[in-house]
Amino acid sequence: MMGLTKLQKCQRRFVSSRRSSNSIYSLIEGIVWDQNHHYNDAISRAYYSMFYAAKAVLLTKDIITRTHKGTISQLNSNFVRVGEFEEMVWKYLPLSETLREEADYSITKRITQEESDEILTGAHIFIQRCESLISQKI
């Protein structure tokens, strides 16, 4: 954080806040899809809720990624491996990405209610952890 101007800090807070809001909205959408038994869509929204939260966390270290894999990898490298983010919480992100890709692109994959519920629960935990980390860093 050293060396940032007041304007840069405000911009960082704004972008992080916007991504955190997107994260929460996506999680709510996932819950609604789940309640209506649209588990493939629920998984997709749960994944994106974590993806947006991860991007907000990365911004606290001025890390901007261009791909989904890059976001997952950078969160692992810059937060999990250095002990700032718990691996068991982080694992929900790559797991949900895999399930989302299967749900979106596979002709035969049908997400079960159990898978959907597990990922939505994980997304909630993941987002809470991200929000806590962001509030500590910004």
ChimeraX commands (.cxc) that place a marker at each C-alpha (Angstrom):
marker #1 position 0.00,0.00,0.00 radius 0.5
marker #1 position 2.95,2.31,0.43 radius 0.5
marker #1 position 3.35,4.89,-2.26 radius 0.5
marker #1 position -0.29,4.98,-3.33 radius 0.5
marker #1 position -1.92,8.36,-3.61 radius 0.5
marker #1 position -5.22,9.07,-1.92 radius 0.5
marker #1 position -6.92,8.92,-5.34 radius 0.5
marker #1 position -5.35,5.54,-6.13 radius 0.5
marker #1 position -6.52,4.16,-2.80 radius 0.5
marker #1 position -10.06,5.42,-3.46 radius 0.5
marker #1 position -10.04,3.89,-6.94 radius 0.5
marker #1 position -8.83,0.57,-5.55 radius 0.5
marker #1 position -11.55,0.59,-2.88 radius 0.5
marker #1 position -14.20,1.40,-5.48 radius 0.5
marker #1 position -13.19,-1.38,-7.87 radius 0.5
marker #1 position -12.84,-3.89,-5.03 radius 0.5
marker #1 position -16.23,-2.87,-3.68 radius 0.5
marker #1 position -17.83,-3.23,-7.12 radius 0.5
marker #1 position -16.35,-6.70,-7.59 radius 0.5
marker #1 position -17.47,-7.70,-4.09 radius 0.5
marker #1 position -21.00,-6.53,-4.90 radius 0.5
marker #1 position -21.00,-8.53,-8.14 radius 0.5
marker #1 position -19.85,-11.50,-6.11 radius 0.5
marker #1 position -22.76,-11.28,-3.69 radius 0.5
marker #1 position -25.32,-10.75,-6.46 radius 0.5
marker #1 position -24.02,-13.81,-8.30 radius 0.5
marker #1 position -24.25,-15.90,-5.13 radius 0.5
marker #1 position -27.85,-14.81,-4.59 radius 0.5
marker #1 position -28.66,-15.74,-8.20 radius 0.5
marker #1 position -27.06,-19.13,-7.62 radius 0.5
marker #1 position -29.21,-19.72,-4.56 radius 0.5
marker #1 position -32.35,-18.82,-6.53 radius 0.5
marker #1 position -31.39,-21.21,-9.35 radius 0.5
marker #1 position -30.70,-23.93,-6.78 radius 0.5
marker #1 position -34.05,-23.43,-5.08 radius 0.5
marker #1 position -35.73,-23.82,-8.48 radius 0.5
marker #1 position -33.80,-27.05,-9.18 radius 0.5
marker #1 position -31.66,-25.53,-11.95 radius 0.5
marker #1 position -28.42,-26.91,-10.56 radius 0.5
marker #1 position -26.26,-26.35,-13.65 radius 0.5
marker #1 position -27.12,-22.65,-13.55 radius 0.5
marker #1 position -26.63,-22.54,-9.78 radius 0.5
marker #1 position -23.09,-23.91,-10.17 radius 0.5
marker #1 position -22.30,-21.33,-12.82 radius 0.5
marker #1 position -23.44,-18.43,-10.64 radius 0.5
marker #1 position -21.65,-19.84,-7.58 radius 0.5
marker #1 position -18.43,-20.08,-9.57 radius 0.5
marker #1 position -18.73,-16.51,-10.82 radius 0.5
marker #1 position -19.46,-15.28,-7.31 radius 0.5
marker #1 position -16.11,-16.70,-6.20 radius 0.5
marker #1 position -14.35,-15.54,-9.36 radius 0.5
marker #1 position -15.42,-11.91,-8.77 radius 0.5
marker #1 position -14.41,-12.12,-5.10 radius 0.5
marker #1 position -11.01,-13.57,-6.06 radius 0.5
marker #1 position -10.43,-10.72,-8.53 radius 0.5
marker #1 position -11.23,-8.22,-5.77 radius 0.5
marker #1 position -8.71,-9.89,-3.45 radius 0.5
marker #1 position -6.02,-9.89,-6.14 radius 0.5
marker #1 position -6.55,-6.18,-6.64 radius 0.5
marker #1 position -5.35,-5.59,-3.06 radius 0.5
marker #1 position -1.90,-6.51,-4.37 radius 0.5
marker #1 position -2.39,-4.74,-7.71 radius 0.5
marker #1 position -2.69,-8.07,-9.53 radius 0.5
marker #1 position -4.90,-7.98,-12.61 radius 0.5
marker #1 position -5.56,-11.22,-14.45 radius 0.5
marker #1 position -6.89,-11.80,-17.93 radius 0.5
marker #1 position -8.12,-15.38,-17.68 radius 0.5
marker #1 position -10.05,-17.57,-15.30 radius 0.5
marker #1 position -7.08,-19.92,-14.90 radius 0.5
marker #1 position -4.85,-16.92,-14.26 radius 0.5
marker #1 position -7.15,-15.68,-11.50 radius 0.5
marker #1 position -7.18,-19.08,-9.80 radius 0.5
marker #1 position -3.42,-19.49,-10.17 radius 0.5
marker #1 position -2.57,-15.98,-8.94 radius 0.5
marker #1 position -4.80,-16.33,-5.89 radius 0.5
marker #1 position -3.03,-19.58,-5.07 radius 0.5
marker #1 position 0.47,-18.19,-5.66 radius 0.5
marker #1 position 0.04,-14.84,-3.93 radius 0.5
marker #1 position -2.30,-15.68,-1.07 radius 0.5
marker #1 position -2.64,-19.42,-0.41 radius 0.5
marker #1 position 1.03,-20.36,-0.68 radius 0.5
marker #1 position 2.10,-17.50,1.58 radius 0.5
marker #1 position -0.49,-18.38,4.23 radius 0.5
marker #1 position -2.88,-15.45,3.76 radius 0.5
marker #1 position -5.74,-17.59,2.42 radius 0.5
marker #1 position -6.72,-21.07,3.56 radius 0.5
marker #1 position -6.18,-23.80,0.96 radius 0.5
marker #1 position -9.34,-25.68,1.96 radius 0.5
marker #1 position -11.38,-22.55,1.23 radius 0.5
marker #1 position -9.45,-21.74,-1.97 radius 0.5
marker #1 position -10.13,-25.25,-3.35 radius 0.5
marker #1 position -13.79,-24.37,-3.86 radius 0.5
marker #1 position -12.75,-22.01,-6.67 radius 0.5
marker #1 position -11.01,-24.53,-8.99 radius 0.5
marker #1 position -13.56,-27.21,-8.10 radius 0.5
marker #1 position -16.46,-24.96,-9.03 radius 0.5
marker #1 position -14.69,-23.90,-12.24 radius 0.5
marker #1 position -14.42,-27.54,-13.30 radius 0.5
marker #1 position -18.06,-28.21,-12.49 radius 0.5
marker #1 position -19.16,-25.02,-14.25 radius 0.5
marker #1 position -17.30,-26.00,-17.41 radius 0.5
marker #1 position -18.87,-29.46,-17.31 radius 0.5
marker #1 position -22.32,-28.00,-16.69 radius 0.5
marker #1 position -21.97,-25.42,-19.46 radius 0.5
marker #1 position -20.25,-27.46,-22.15 radius 0.5
marker #1 position -21.00,-31.14,-21.58 radius 0.5
marker #1 position -24.03,-32.59,-23.30 radius 0.5
marker #1 position -24.47,-35.27,-20.66 radius 0.5
marker #1 position -23.36,-33.70,-17.35 radius 0.5
marker #1 position -26.19,-32.89,-14.99 radius 0.5
marker #1 position -25.21,-31.25,-11.74 radius 0.5
marker #1 position -26.85,-32.88,-8.74 radius 0.5
marker #1 position -28.55,-31.07,-5.89 radius 0.5
marker #1 position -25.79,-32.28,-3.57 radius 0.5
marker #1 position -23.06,-30.83,-5.83 radius 0.5
marker #1 position -24.94,-27.57,-6.12 radius 0.5
marker #1 position -25.50,-27.29,-2.38 radius 0.5
marker #1 position -21.84,-28.07,-1.63 radius 0.5
marker #1 position -20.55,-25.45,-4.06 radius 0.5
marker #1 position -23.03,-22.80,-2.90 radius 0.5
marker #1 position -21.99,-23.41,0.71 radius 0.5
marker #1 position -18.35,-23.24,-0.34 radius 0.5
marker #1 position -19.00,-20.03,-2.29 radius 0.5
marker #1 position -20.51,-18.43,0.80 radius 0.5
marker #1 position -17.46,-19.36,2.89 radius 0.5
marker #1 position -15.11,-18.25,0.11 radius 0.5
marker #1 position -16.76,-14.85,-0.25 radius 0.5
marker #1 position -16.75,-14.27,3.51 radius 0.5
marker #1 position -13.03,-15.02,3.59 radius 0.5
marker #1 position -12.38,-12.70,0.65 radius 0.5
marker #1 position -14.34,-9.87,2.24 radius 0.5
marker #1 position -12.42,-10.31,5.48 radius 0.5
marker #1 position -9.10,-10.25,3.65 radius 0.5
marker #1 position -10.08,-7.20,1.59 radius 0.5
marker #1 position -11.13,-5.27,4.70 radius 0.5
marker #1 position -7.74,-6.02,6.28 radius 0.5
marker #1 position -5.78,-4.88,3.24 radius 0.5
marker #1 position -7.68,-1.82,2.05 radius 0.5
marker link #1:1,2 radius 0.2
marker link #1:2,3 radius 0.2
marker link #1:3,4 radius 0.2
marker link #1:4,5 radius 0.2
marker link #1:5,6 radius 0.2
marker link #1:6,7 radius 0.2
marker link #1:7,8 radius 0.2
marker link #1:8,9 radius 0.2
marker link #1:9,10 radius 0.2
marker link #1:10,11 radius 0.2
marker link #1:11,12 radius 0.2
marker link #1:12,13 radius 0.2
marker link #1:13,14 radius 0.2
marker link #1:14,15 radius 0.2
marker link #1:15,16 radius 0.2
marker link #1:16,17 radius 0.2
marker link #1:17,18 radius 0.2
marker link #1:18,19 radius 0.2
marker link #1:19,20 radius 0.2
marker link #1:20,21 radius 0.2
marker link #1:21,22 radius 0.2
marker link #1:22,23 radius 0.2
marker link #1:23,24 radius 0.2
marker link #1:24,25 radius 0.2
marker link #1:25,26 radius 0.2
marker link #1:26,27 radius 0.2
marker link #1:27,28 radius 0.2
marker link #1:28,29 radius 0.2
marker link #1:29,30 radius 0.2
marker link #1:30,31 radius 0.2
marker link #1:31,32 radius 0.2
marker link #1:32,33 radius 0.2
marker link #1:33,34 radius 0.2
marker link #1:34,35 radius 0.2
marker link #1:35,36 radius 0.2
marker link #1:36,37 radius 0.2
marker link #1:37,38 radius 0.2
marker link #1:38,39 radius 0.2
marker link #1:39,40 radius 0.2
marker link #1:40,41 radius 0.2
marker link #1:41,42 radius 0.2
marker link #1:42,43 radius 0.2
marker link #1:43,44 radius 0.2
marker link #1:44,45 radius 0.2
marker link #1:45,46 radius 0.2
marker link #1:46,47 radius 0.2
marker link #1:47,48 radius 0.2
marker link #1:48,49 radius 0.2
marker link #1:49,50 radius 0.2
marker link #1:50,51 radius 0.2
marker link #1:51,52 radius 0.2
marker link #1:52,53 radius 0.2
marker link #1:53,54 radius 0.2
marker link #1:54,55 radius 0.2
marker link #1:55,56 radius 0.2
marker link #1:56,57 radius 0.2
marker link #1:57,58 radius 0.2
marker link #1:58,59 radius 0.2
marker link #1:59,60 radius 0.2
marker link #1:60,61 radius 0.2
marker link #1:61,62 radius 0.2
marker link #1:62,63 radius 0.2
marker link #1:63,64 radius 0.2
marker link #1:64,65 radius 0.2
marker link #1:65,66 radius 0.2
marker link #1:66,67 radius 0.2
marker link #1:67,68 radius 0.2
marker link #1:68,69 radius 0.2
marker link #1:69,70 radius 0.2
marker link #1:70,71 radius 0.2
marker link #1:71,72 radius 0.2
marker link #1:72,73 radius 0.2
marker link #1:73,74 radius 0.2
marker link #1:74,75 radius 0.2
marker link #1:75,76 radius 0.2
marker link #1:76,77 radius 0.2
marker link #1:77,78 radius 0.2
marker link #1:78,79 radius 0.2
marker link #1:79,80 radius 0.2
marker link #1:80,81 radius 0.2
marker link #1:81,82 radius 0.2
marker link #1:82,83 radius 0.2
marker link #1:83,84 radius 0.2
marker link #1:84,85 radius 0.2
marker link #1:85,86 radius 0.2
marker link #1:86,87 radius 0.2
marker link #1:87,88 radius 0.2
marker link #1:88,89 radius 0.2
marker link #1:89,90 radius 0.2
marker link #1:90,91 radius 0.2
marker link #1:91,92 radius 0.2
marker link #1:92,93 radius 0.2
marker link #1:93,94 radius 0.2
marker link #1:94,95 radius 0.2
marker link #1:95,96 radius 0.2
marker link #1:96,97 radius 0.2
marker link #1:97,98 radius 0.2
marker link #1:98,99 radius 0.2
marker link #1:99,100 radius 0.2
marker link #1:100,101 radius 0.2
marker link #1:101,102 radius 0.2
marker link #1:102,103 radius 0.2
marker link #1:103,104 radius 0.2
marker link #1:104,105 radius 0.2
marker link #1:105,106 radius 0.2
marker link #1:106,107 radius 0.2
marker link #1:107,108 radius 0.2
marker link #1:108,109 radius 0.2
marker link #1:109,110 radius 0.2
marker link #1:110,111 radius 0.2
marker link #1:111,112 radius 0.2
marker link #1:112,113 radius 0.2
marker link #1:113,114 radius 0.2
marker link #1:114,115 radius 0.2
marker link #1:115,116 radius 0.2
marker link #1:116,117 radius 0.2
marker link #1:117,118 radius 0.2
marker link #1:118,119 radius 0.2
marker link #1:119,120 radius 0.2
marker link #1:120,121 radius 0.2
marker link #1:121,122 radius 0.2
marker link #1:122,123 radius 0.2
marker link #1:123,124 radius 0.2
marker link #1:124,125 radius 0.2
marker link #1:125,126 radius 0.2
marker link #1:126,127 radius 0.2
marker link #1:127,128 radius 0.2
marker link #1:128,129 radius 0.2
marker link #1:129,130 radius 0.2
marker link #1:130,131 radius 0.2
marker link #1:131,132 radius 0.2
marker link #1:132,133 radius 0.2
marker link #1:133,134 radius 0.2
marker link #1:134,135 radius 0.2
marker link #1:135,136 radius 0.2
marker link #1:136,137 radius 0.2
marker link #1:137,138 radius 0.2
view
